């Protein structure tokens, strides 16, 4: 019994020594506040440096992790150690994707950490306050300027759109049925591009148009050959024409007739044409040689009339010789080169012809249009000179 008591006392002494040793060992440990991935606790350690502490805590510290203070810092001067483990995040800018290891907690912190400057028009997904995890993908859509023209309004806008159609949707621009956009809706949008929205509309325009009358000629044996007499003046008709007019940005680009309505019929101009042969007789009251005289229907023309070259069929340049007295004739009645005297005009030479000059008709050359208009059409006496 005595022996047993001695054994118990001995064991108790050993345990006491061990306990005192343990207490002494633990008593020499330094208390340190540790923040591990955001969770804070106080531990006691014999580690000399931050790195030894992290090893002691069996933490797998990567190069991208954030440790504060740095791992080689001695613990005797440290009261708090923080370990923020990094995680991979997919970062996409202008379609280029990179994997970035980061200790940022939110999208906003990540952008700041990367020193990436966002334009006020750039779009970032997800939102800045989104918390990061290893499945996060951050996409930055970079905005760029383009010029947008909508009808008469022009402005510069910033966009992240990929196509013209996306741009119009982003700017809340709607195209009506006939409207169009240049370039086309599926065109890729690029920096400084000009996008033109053309507003197209069709309207109907109604116009009353005069309808010319027809000229009807009738032979009249009671009138001298070549003479004319108006029996009925003729009267213009009236027609209502409907036009489809296409406007682009308010300006007319085309029009076409889509319907016609008769408002008033025209009335024919009826002209009697003389067929009675003219008896030629010796000239009277003319101081000079002559062979014959007769009456003709006379009109007038200038060297600048529509379709005129200014040069007669015999080669006289009337524009360079405005004082030249020349008449146009039907060579079958008055041969070219014949000298003549014309009532109200004077001596002239038959030096020109004309498509409308047939039979007993002549056309006298007058330099200025005003006098031509005054001449009109008249019956005059003409004398053939020898």
C-alpha positions as a LaTeX table, in Angstrom:
\begin{tabular}{lrrr}
\hline
Residue & $x$ (\AA) & $y$ (\AA) & $z$ (\AA) \\
\hline
Unk1 & 0.00 & 0.00 & 0.00 \\
Unk2 & 2.84 & 2.39 & 0.93 \\
Unk3 & 4.55 & 1.58 & $-2.34$ \\
Unk4 & 1.47 & 2.43 & $-4.34$ \\
Unk5 & 1.17 & 5.76 & $-2.66$ \\
Unk6 & 4.78 & 6.56 & $-3.56$ \\
Unk7 & 4.11 & 5.73 & $-7.24$ \\
Unk8 & 1.06 & 7.97 & $-7.33$ \\
Unk9 & 3.00 & 10.81 & $-5.73$ \\
Unk10 & 5.81 & 10.37 & $-8.27$ \\
Unk11 & 3.44 & 10.41 & $-11.24$ \\
Unk12 & 1.68 & 13.45 & $-9.86$ \\
Unk13 & 4.98 & 15.23 & $-9.53$ \\
Unk14 & 5.90 & 14.41 & $-13.12$ \\
Unk15 & 2.57 & 15.64 & $-14.37$ \\
Unk16 & 2.89 & 18.79 & $-12.34$ \\
Unk17 & 6.31 & 19.43 & $-13.82$ \\
Unk18 & 4.98 & 18.77 & $-17.31$ \\
Unk19 & 2.03 & 21.05 & $-16.73$ \\
Unk20 & 4.25 & 23.77 & $-15.38$ \\
Unk21 & 6.48 & 23.33 & $-18.44$ \\
Unk22 & 3.53 & 23.52 & $-20.78$ \\
Unk23 & 2.18 & 26.56 & $-19.00$ \\
Unk24 & 5.60 & 28.14 & $-19.09$ \\
Unk25 & 5.87 & 27.34 & $-22.86$ \\
Unk26 & 2.43 & 28.64 & $-23.62$ \\
Unk27 & 3.09 & 31.67 & $-21.52$ \\
Unk28 & 5.96 & 32.66 & $-23.76$ \\
Unk29 & 3.75 & 32.68 & $-26.92$ \\
Unk30 & 2.95 & 36.07 & $-28.46$ \\
Unk31 & $-0.73$ & 36.95 & $-28.98$ \\
Unk32 & $-1.48$ & 38.06 & $-32.56$ \\
Unk33 & $-4.77$ & 39.10 & $-34.19$ \\
Unk34 & $-5.15$ & 37.21 & $-37.46$ \\
Unk35 & $-7.66$ & 38.10 & $-40.19$ \\
Unk36 & $-8.05$ & 35.14 & $-42.51$ \\
Unk37 & $-10.18$ & 35.78 & $-45.61$ \\
Unk38 & $-12.15$ & 38.38 & $-43.70$ \\
Unk39 & $-12.57$ & 36.36 & $-40.46$ \\
Unk40 & $-10.78$ & 37.74 & $-37.41$ \\
Unk41 & $-9.42$ & 35.74 & $-34.43$ \\
Unk42 & $-6.65$ & 36.02 & $-31.83$ \\
Unk43 & $-3.99$ & 33.32 & $-31.69$ \\
Unk44 & $-0.78$ & 32.81 & $-29.69$ \\
Unk45 & 2.39 & 31.82 & $-31.48$ \\
Unk46 & 6.15 & 31.33 & $-31.16$ \\
Unk47 & 6.59 & 32.26 & $-34.85$ \\
Unk48 & 9.26 & 34.87 & $-35.44$ \\
Unk49 & 7.92 & 36.26 & $-38.77$ \\
Unk50 & 4.62 & 36.63 & $-40.55$ \\
Unk51 & 5.68 & 33.92 & $-43.00$ \\
Unk52 & 6.40 & 31.45 & $-40.14$ \\
Unk53 & 2.99 & 32.28 & $-38.70$ \\
Unk54 & 1.26 & 31.48 & $-42.00$ \\
Unk55 & 3.18 & 28.19 & $-42.24$ \\
Unk56 & 2.25 & 27.40 & $-38.64$ \\
Unk57 & $-1.42$ & 27.98 & $-39.60$ \\
Unk58 & $-0.93$ & 25.59 & $-42.53$ \\
Unk59 & $-2.17$ & 28.19 & $-45.09$ \\
Unk60 & $-1.37$ & 27.78 & $-48.80$ \\
Unk61 & $-0.31$ & 31.29 & $-49.70$ \\
Unk62 & $-0.06$ & 32.13 & $-53.42$ \\
Unk63 & 2.08 & 34.84 & $-54.94$ \\
Unk64 & $-1.10$ & 36.73 & $-55.94$ \\
Unk65 & $-2.49$ & 36.68 & $-52.37$ \\
Unk66 & $-2.37$ & 39.84 & $-50.32$ \\
Unk67 & $-0.56$ & 39.52 & $-46.98$ \\
Unk68 & $-0.31$ & 42.46 & $-44.58$ \\
Unk69 & 2.25 & 43.17 & $-43.35$ \\
Unk70 & 4.72 & 41.52 & $-45.82$ \\
Unk71 & 5.72 & 37.89 & $-45.03$ \\
Unk72 & 9.31 & 38.77 & $-43.94$ \\
Unk73 & 8.07 & 41.16 & $-41.24$ \\
Unk74 & 9.05 & 40.16 & $-37.65$ \\
Unk75 & 6.04 & 39.45 & $-35.44$ \\
Unk76 & 7.38 & 41.20 & $-32.35$ \\
Unk77 & 6.35 & 44.49 & $-33.90$ \\
Unk78 & 3.01 & 43.22 & $-35.27$ \\
Unk79 & $-0.38$ & 43.09 & $-33.58$ \\
Unk80 & $-2.49$ & 42.09 & $-36.63$ \\
Unk81 & $-1.82$ & 39.89 & $-39.66$ \\
Unk82 & $-4.22$ & 39.93 & $-42.60$ \\
Unk83 & $-4.38$ & 37.31 & $-45.36$ \\
Unk84 & $-6.61$ & 37.94 & $-48.38$ \\
Unk85 & $-6.50$ & 34.98 & $-50.78$ \\
Unk86 & $-6.61$ & 35.93 & $-54.49$ \\
Unk87 & $-9.14$ & 34.43 & $-56.88$ \\
Unk88 & $-9.25$ & 34.30 & $-60.71$ \\
Unk89 & $-11.57$ & 36.69 & $-62.55$ \\
Unk90 & $-12.20$ & 36.84 & $-66.31$ \\
Unk91 & $-11.69$ & 40.41 & $-67.56$ \\
Unk92 & $-13.00$ & 41.22 & $-71.09$ \\
Unk93 & $-12.18$ & 44.54 & $-72.82$ \\
Unk94 & $-12.99$ & 45.14 & $-76.53$ \\
Unk95 & $-13.50$ & 41.40 & $-76.94$ \\
Unk96 & $-10.07$ & 40.48 & $-75.52$ \\
Unk97 & $-10.36$ & 38.14 & $-72.52$ \\
Unk98 & $-7.67$ & 37.76 & $-69.83$ \\
Unk99 & $-7.57$ & 35.90 & $-66.52$ \\
Unk100 & $-6.65$ & 38.19 & $-63.64$ \\
Unk101 & $-5.91$ & 37.04 & $-60.07$ \\
Unk102 & $-7.25$ & 39.57 & $-57.62$ \\
Unk103 & $-7.96$ & 40.14 & $-53.94$ \\
Unk104 & $-10.62$ & 42.75 & $-54.71$ \\
Unk105 & $-14.01$ & 42.03 & $-53.19$ \\
Unk106 & $-16.24$ & 43.92 & $-55.66$ \\
Unk107 & $-16.21$ & 44.89 & $-59.35$ \\
Unk108 & $-15.51$ & 48.51 & $-58.40$ \\
Unk109 & $-12.49$ & 47.52 & $-56.28$ \\
Unk110 & $-11.23$ & 45.36 & $-59.13$ \\
Unk111 & $-11.41$ & 48.23 & $-61.68$ \\
Unk112 & $-9.59$ & 50.50 & $-59.25$ \\
Unk113 & $-7.00$ & 47.80 & $-58.51$ \\
Unk114 & $-6.32$ & 47.40 & $-62.26$ \\
Unk115 & $-5.96$ & 51.18 & $-62.71$ \\
Unk116 & $-8.49$ & 50.94 & $-65.53$ \\
Unk117 & $-10.06$ & 54.32 & $-66.40$ \\
Unk118 & $-13.71$ & 54.07 & $-67.41$ \\
Unk119 & $-15.20$ & 56.64 & $-69.79$ \\
Unk120 & $-18.51$ & 57.99 & $-68.50$ \\
Unk121 & $-20.22$ & 56.39 & $-71.51$ \\
Unk122 & $-18.57$ & 52.96 & $-71.10$ \\
Unk123 & $-20.76$ & 50.08 & $-69.96$ \\
Unk124 & $-19.48$ & 47.58 & $-67.38$ \\
Unk125 & $-21.11$ & 44.24 & $-66.57$ \\
Unk126 & $-21.90$ & 43.19 & $-63.89$ \\
Unk127 & $-22.61$ & 46.35 & $-61.86$ \\
Unk128 & $-19.81$ & 47.92 & $-59.80$ \\
Unk129 & $-21.22$ & 46.79 & $-56.44$ \\
Unk130 & $-21.28$ & 43.12 & $-57.47$ \\
Unk131 & $-19.19$ & 40.84 & $-55.22$ \\
Unk132 & $-16.50$ & 38.81 & $-56.94$ \\
Unk133 & $-16.08$ & 35.05 & $-56.99$ \\
Unk134 & $-14.03$ & 32.69 & $-59.10$ \\
Unk135 & $-16.86$ & 32.46 & $-61.66$ \\
Unk136 & $-17.12$ & 36.22 & $-62.20$ \\
Unk137 & $-16.65$ & 37.61 & $-65.72$ \\
Unk138 & $-16.23$ & 41.39 & $-65.94$ \\
Unk139 & $-17.03$ & 42.84 & $-69.37$ \\
Unk140 & $-16.23$ & 46.43 & $-70.35$ \\
Unk141 & $-17.97$ & 47.76 & $-73.48$ \\
Unk142 & $-15.86$ & 50.74 & $-74.55$ \\
Unk143 & $-17.85$ & 53.70 & $-75.89$ \\
Unk144 & $-16.69$ & 55.69 & $-78.94$ \\
Unk145 & $-18.04$ & 58.77 & $-80.75$ \\
Unk146 & $-20.07$ & 58.74 & $-83.98$ \\
Unk147 & $-22.01$ & 61.44 & $-85.84$ \\
Unk148 & $-25.74$ & 60.81 & $-86.05$ \\
Unk149 & $-27.89$ & 62.69 & $-88.58$ \\
Unk150 & $-31.66$ & 62.38 & $-88.30$ \\
Unk151 & $-33.38$ & 64.45 & $-90.99$ \\
Unk152 & $-32.06$ & 68.00 & $-90.44$ \\
Unk153 & $-30.74$ & 67.31 & $-86.92$ \\
Unk154 & $-27.06$ & 66.41 & $-86.48$ \\
Unk155 & $-25.34$ & 65.48 & $-83.22$ \\
Unk156 & $-22.37$ & 63.55 & $-81.87$ \\
Unk157 & $-23.18$ & 60.59 & $-79.65$ \\
Unk158 & $-21.15$ & 58.03 & $-77.73$ \\
Unk159 & $-22.06$ & 54.41 & $-78.24$ \\
Unk160 & $-21.03$ & 50.86 & $-77.44$ \\
Unk161 & $-23.24$ & 49.44 & $-80.21$ \\
Unk162 & $-21.91$ & 46.82 & $-82.60$ \\
Unk163 & $-24.22$ & 47.52 & $-85.58$ \\
Unk164 & $-26.19$ & 50.45 & $-86.95$ \\
Unk165 & $-29.41$ & 48.69 & $-85.92$ \\
Unk166 & $-28.13$ & 48.43 & $-82.32$ \\
Unk167 & $-27.21$ & 52.12 & $-82.40$ \\
Unk168 & $-30.70$ & 53.18 & $-83.49$ \\
Unk169 & $-32.22$ & 51.04 & $-80.74$ \\
Unk170 & $-29.85$ & 52.49 & $-78.14$ \\
Unk171 & $-30.70$ & 56.04 & $-79.26$ \\
Unk172 & $-34.44$ & 55.19 & $-79.34$ \\
Unk173 & $-34.73$ & 56.12 & $-83.00$ \\
Unk174 & $-37.58$ & 54.41 & $-84.87$ \\
Unk175 & $-37.72$ & 54.05 & $-88.64$ \\
Unk176 & $-41.07$ & 54.44 & $-90.36$ \\
Unk177 & $-42.09$ & 52.14 & $-93.21$ \\
Unk178 & $-40.43$ & 54.18 & $-95.98$ \\
Unk179 & $-37.48$ & 55.55 & $-93.98$ \\
Unk180 & $-33.98$ & 54.24 & $-94.56$ \\
Unk181 & $-30.58$ & 54.50 & $-92.92$ \\
Unk182 & $-27.12$ & 54.88 & $-94.45$ \\
Unk183 & $-25.06$ & 52.81 & $-94.06$ \\
Unk184 & $-27.38$ & 49.78 & $-93.84$ \\
Unk185 & $-28.71$ & 48.49 & $-90.52$ \\
Unk186 & $-26.41$ & 45.45 & $-90.38$ \\
Unk187 & $-23.25$ & 47.53 & $-90.94$ \\
Unk188 & $-20.58$ & 47.35 & $-88.20$ \\
Unk189 & $-20.36$ & 50.63 & $-86.26$ \\
Unk190 & $-16.87$ & 52.15 & $-86.06$ \\
Unk191 & $-15.38$ & 55.20 & $-84.38$ \\
Unk192 & $-16.20$ & 58.57 & $-86.04$ \\
Unk193 & $-18.63$ & 56.93 & $-88.46$ \\
Unk194 & $-21.46$ & 59.10 & $-89.87$ \\
Unk195 & $-24.89$ & 57.45 & $-89.63$ \\
Unk196 & $-27.60$ & 59.17 & $-91.68$ \\
Unk197 & $-31.30$ & 58.54 & $-91.01$ \\
Unk198 & $-33.30$ & 59.58 & $-94.08$ \\
Unk199 & $-36.98$ & 60.27 & $-93.50$ \\
Unk200 & $-38.97$ & 59.33 & $-96.60$ \\
Unk201 & $-42.57$ & 60.19 & $-97.30$ \\
Unk202 & $-44.90$ & 60.06 & $-100.29$ \\
Unk203 & $-47.45$ & 62.80 & $-100.92$ \\
Unk204 & $-49.93$ & 63.48 & $-103.70$ \\
Unk205 & $-49.73$ & 66.77 & $-105.62$ \\
Unk206 & $-52.60$ & 67.84 & $-107.89$ \\
Unk207 & $-51.82$ & 70.23 & $-110.76$ \\
Unk208 & $-54.09$ & 71.66 & $-113.46$ \\
Unk209 & $-52.25$ & 71.52 & $-116.79$ \\
Unk210 & $-53.34$ & 73.25 & $-120.03$ \\
Unk211 & $-53.88$ & 70.93 & $-123.00$ \\
Unk212 & $-52.79$ & 72.41 & $-126.34$ \\
Unk213 & $-55.29$ & 72.55 & $-129.14$ \\
Unk214 & $-54.80$ & 70.92 & $-132.52$ \\
Unk215 & $-54.40$ & 72.97 & $-135.71$ \\
Unk216 & $-56.66$ & 71.86 & $-138.53$ \\
Unk217 & $-56.08$ & 73.23 & $-142.05$ \\
Unk218 & $-58.62$ & 73.37 & $-144.82$ \\
Unk219 & $-58.01$ & 74.20 & $-148.45$ \\
Unk220 & $-59.78$ & 77.33 & $-149.68$ \\
Unk221 & $-59.89$ & 78.02 & $-153.44$ \\
Unk222 & $-61.12$ & 81.56 & $-152.80$ \\
Unk223 & $-57.82$ & 82.54 & $-151.16$ \\
Unk224 & $-54.60$ & 83.16 & $-153.07$ \\
Unk225 & $-52.04$ & 80.37 & $-152.91$ \\
Unk226 & $-50.01$ & 80.63 & $-149.69$ \\
Unk227 & $-52.50$ & 82.92 & $-147.98$ \\
Unk228 & $-53.97$ & 81.83 & $-144.65$ \\
Unk229 & $-57.18$ & 82.79 & $-142.86$ \\
Unk230 & $-58.06$ & 81.82 & $-139.29$ \\
Unk231 & $-61.61$ & 80.50 & $-139.15$ \\
Unk232 & $-61.55$ & 79.41 & $-135.51$ \\
Unk233 & $-58.92$ & 80.65 & $-133.03$ \\
Unk234 & $-58.71$ & 77.43 & $-131.07$ \\
Unk235 & $-58.95$ & 77.07 & $-127.32$ \\
Unk236 & $-56.73$ & 75.21 & $-124.84$ \\
Unk237 & $-58.26$ & 72.44 & $-122.77$ \\
Unk238 & $-57.58$ & 71.76 & $-119.12$ \\
Unk239 & $-56.44$ & 68.55 & $-117.45$ \\
Unk240 & $-56.00$ & 67.70 & $-113.79$ \\
Unk241 & $-52.87$ & 65.61 & $-113.16$ \\
Unk242 & $-52.20$ & 63.71 & $-109.95$ \\
Unk243 & $-48.51$ & 63.27 & $-109.07$ \\
Unk244 & $-46.95$ & 60.91 & $-106.53$ \\
Unk245 & $-44.17$ & 62.98 & $-104.98$ \\
Unk246 & $-41.35$ & 61.38 & $-102.96$ \\
Unk247 & $-39.74$ & 63.56 & $-100.30$ \\
Unk248 & $-36.48$ & 62.79 & $-98.50$ \\
Unk249 & $-35.90$ & 64.85 & $-95.38$ \\
Unk250 & $-38.54$ & 67.24 & $-96.71$ \\
Unk251 & $-36.94$ & 67.72 & $-100.15$ \\
Unk252 & $-38.53$ & 66.46 & $-103.37$ \\
Unk253 & $-36.46$ & 63.76 & $-105.10$ \\
Unk254 & $-38.95$ & 62.40 & $-107.62$ \\
Unk255 & $-42.47$ & 62.73 & $-108.96$ \\
Unk256 & $-44.55$ & 60.68 & $-111.37$ \\
Unk257 & $-48.05$ & 60.98 & $-112.80$ \\
Unk258 & $-50.41$ & 58.43 & $-111.28$ \\
Unk259 & $-53.74$ & 59.69 & $-112.64$ \\
Unk260 & $-55.19$ & 62.20 & $-115.12$ \\
Unk261 & $-58.64$ & 63.76 & $-115.16$ \\
Unk262 & $-60.04$ & 65.84 & $-118.02$ \\
Unk263 & $-61.46$ & 69.14 & $-116.78$ \\
Unk264 & $-62.20$ & 70.86 & $-120.10$ \\
Unk265 & $-61.85$ & 69.76 & $-123.72$ \\
Unk266 & $-59.66$ & 71.74 & $-126.10$ \\
Unk267 & $-61.08$ & 73.27 & $-129.29$ \\
Unk268 & $-59.27$ & 72.95 & $-132.62$ \\
Unk269 & $-57.75$ & 75.96 & $-134.35$ \\
Unk270 & $-59.07$ & 75.95 & $-137.91$ \\
Unk271 & $-57.02$ & 77.67 & $-140.62$ \\
Unk272 & $-58.00$ & 78.08 & $-144.26$ \\
Unk273 & $-55.09$ & 77.72 & $-146.70$ \\
Unk274 & $-55.42$ & 79.45 & $-150.05$ \\
Unk275 & $-55.06$ & 77.37 & $-153.22$ \\
Unk276 & $-56.01$ & 79.99 & $-155.81$ \\
Unk277 & $-53.09$ & 80.43 & $-158.29$ \\
Unk278 & $-51.39$ & 83.83 & $-158.19$ \\
Unk279 & $-51.14$ & 85.61 & $-161.50$ \\
Unk280 & $-47.74$ & 87.21 & $-161.83$ \\
Unk281 & $-47.62$ & 90.62 & $-163.36$ \\
Unk282 & $-45.00$ & 93.24 & $-164.18$ \\
Unk283 & $-43.97$ & 95.32 & $-161.20$ \\
Unk284 & $-45.57$ & 98.69 & $-160.75$ \\
Unk285 & $-44.36$ & 101.76 & $-158.90$ \\
Unk286 & $-40.83$ & 100.46 & $-158.42$ \\
Unk287 & $-37.91$ & 102.57 & $-159.62$ \\
Unk288 & $-35.59$ & 99.88 & $-160.91$ \\
Unk289 & $-35.48$ & 96.83 & $-163.14$ \\
Unk290 & $-37.93$ & 94.03 & $-162.28$ \\
Unk291 & $-39.57$ & 91.06 & $-163.92$ \\
Unk292 & $-42.50$ & 90.09 & $-161.76$ \\
Unk293 & $-44.25$ & 90.66 & $-158.46$ \\
Unk294 & $-46.65$ & 88.64 & $-156.31$ \\
Unk295 & $-47.95$ & 88.38 & $-152.77$ \\
Unk296 & $-46.52$ & 86.00 & $-150.22$ \\
Unk297 & $-47.13$ & 85.09 & $-146.56$ \\
Unk298 & $-44.17$ & 86.50 & $-144.58$ \\
Unk299 & $-42.88$ & 85.68 & $-141.09$ \\
Unk300 & $-39.63$ & 86.77 & $-139.42$ \\
Unk301 & $-36.74$ & 85.03 & $-137.62$ \\
Unk302 & $-33.48$ & 85.83 & $-135.80$ \\
Unk303 & $-30.03$ & 84.27 & $-135.89$ \\
Unk304 & $-30.57$ & 83.02 & $-132.34$ \\
Unk305 & $-33.90$ & 81.23 & $-132.73$ \\
Unk306 & $-34.30$ & 77.73 & $-131.25$ \\
Unk307 & $-32.36$ & 75.25 & $-133.36$ \\
Unk308 & $-30.76$ & 78.00 & $-135.45$ \\
Unk309 & $-27.03$ & 77.99 & $-136.17$ \\
Unk310 & $-26.95$ & 81.60 & $-137.36$ \\
Unk311 & $-25.50$ & 80.53 & $-140.70$ \\
Unk312 & $-27.74$ & 80.49 & $-143.79$ \\
Unk313 & $-27.93$ & 77.60 & $-146.23$ \\
Unk314 & $-25.77$ & 79.63 & $-148.60$ \\
Unk315 & $-23.08$ & 80.24 & $-145.92$ \\
Unk316 & $-23.86$ & 83.79 & $-144.69$ \\
Unk317 & $-23.07$ & 84.20 & $-140.95$ \\
Unk318 & $-25.99$ & 86.32 & $-139.72$ \\
Unk319 & $-24.60$ & 86.62 & $-136.20$ \\
Unk320 & $-21.50$ & 88.33 & $-137.56$ \\
Unk321 & $-23.50$ & 90.27 & $-140.15$ \\
Unk322 & $-26.64$ & 91.43 & $-138.33$ \\
Unk323 & $-27.31$ & 94.21 & $-140.87$ \\
Unk324 & $-27.48$ & 91.79 & $-143.82$ \\
Unk325 & $-30.89$ & 91.71 & $-145.54$ \\
Unk326 & $-31.73$ & 88.05 & $-146.07$ \\
Unk327 & $-34.93$ & 86.09 & $-146.65$ \\
Unk328 & $-35.57$ & 82.37 & $-146.45$ \\
Unk329 & $-37.49$ & 80.98 & $-149.43$ \\
Unk330 & $-38.76$ & 77.86 & $-151.13$ \\
Unk331 & $-36.10$ & 77.50 & $-153.89$ \\
Unk332 & $-38.76$ & 76.03 & $-156.22$ \\
Unk333 & $-40.54$ & 79.40 & $-156.15$ \\
Unk334 & $-37.63$ & 81.81 & $-155.68$ \\
Unk335 & $-34.18$ & 80.41 & $-156.52$ \\
Unk336 & $-31.40$ & 80.93 & $-153.96$ \\
Unk337 & $-29.25$ & 83.96 & $-154.79$ \\
Unk338 & $-32.17$ & 85.90 & $-156.27$ \\
Unk339 & $-32.31$ & 89.60 & $-155.42$ \\
Unk340 & $-35.74$ & 90.72 & $-154.26$ \\
Unk341 & $-37.65$ & 93.66 & $-152.85$ \\
Unk342 & $-40.02$ & 92.94 & $-149.95$ \\
Unk343 & $-42.79$ & 95.30 & $-148.90$ \\
Unk344 & $-42.01$ & 96.72 & $-145.45$ \\
Unk345 & $-38.48$ & 95.19 & $-145.48$ \\
Unk346 & $-36.64$ & 96.51 & $-148.52$ \\
Unk347 & $-34.09$ & 94.97 & $-150.88$ \\
Unk348 & $-32.75$ & 91.57 & $-149.83$ \\
Unk349 & $-31.25$ & 88.38 & $-151.16$ \\
Unk350 & $-32.84$ & 84.93 & $-151.11$ \\
Unk351 & $-30.06$ & 83.18 & $-149.19$ \\
Unk352 & $-31.73$ & 80.76 & $-146.77$ \\
Unk353 & $-34.31$ & 78.00 & $-146.60$ \\
Unk354 & $-36.49$ & 76.50 & $-143.88$ \\
Unk355 & $-38.47$ & 73.35 & $-143.22$ \\
Unk356 & $-41.72$ & 75.32 & $-142.88$ \\
Unk357 & $-41.03$ & 77.56 & $-145.88$ \\
Unk358 & $-43.09$ & 75.93 & $-148.65$ \\
Unk359 & $-44.74$ & 77.54 & $-151.66$ \\
Unk360 & $-45.51$ & 81.24 & $-151.51$ \\
Unk361 & $-44.00$ & 81.80 & $-148.10$ \\
Unk362 & $-40.90$ & 83.69 & $-147.01$ \\
Unk363 & $-39.12$ & 84.29 & $-143.69$ \\
Unk364 & $-37.32$ & 87.65 & $-143.32$ \\
Unk365 & $-34.19$ & 87.95 & $-141.17$ \\
Unk366 & $-34.39$ & 90.53 & $-138.35$ \\
Unk367 & $-31.53$ & 90.93 & $-135.83$ \\
Unk368 & $-33.55$ & 91.51 & $-132.64$ \\
Unk369 & $-36.34$ & 89.33 & $-131.22$ \\
Unk370 & $-38.60$ & 92.23 & $-130.20$ \\
Unk371 & $-38.95$ & 93.36 & $-133.81$ \\
Unk372 & $-39.49$ & 89.74 & $-134.89$ \\
Unk373 & $-42.41$ & 89.46 & $-132.44$ \\
Unk374 & $-43.87$ & 92.71 & $-133.79$ \\
Unk375 & $-43.62$ & 91.46 & $-137.38$ \\
Unk376 & $-45.77$ & 88.39 & $-136.73$ \\
Unk377 & $-47.29$ & 86.90 & $-139.90$ \\
Unk378 & $-48.46$ & 89.16 & $-142.71$ \\
Unk379 & $-49.25$ & 89.21 & $-146.41$ \\
Unk380 & $-46.70$ & 91.31 & $-148.30$ \\
Unk381 & $-45.83$ & 92.12 & $-151.88$ \\
Unk382 & $-42.53$ & 90.75 & $-153.14$ \\
Unk383 & $-40.76$ & 91.82 & $-156.34$ \\
Unk384 & $-38.15$ & 89.80 & $-158.21$ \\
Unk385 & $-35.32$ & 92.06 & $-159.27$ \\
Unk386 & $-33.18$ & 91.58 & $-162.39$ \\
\hline
\end{tabular}
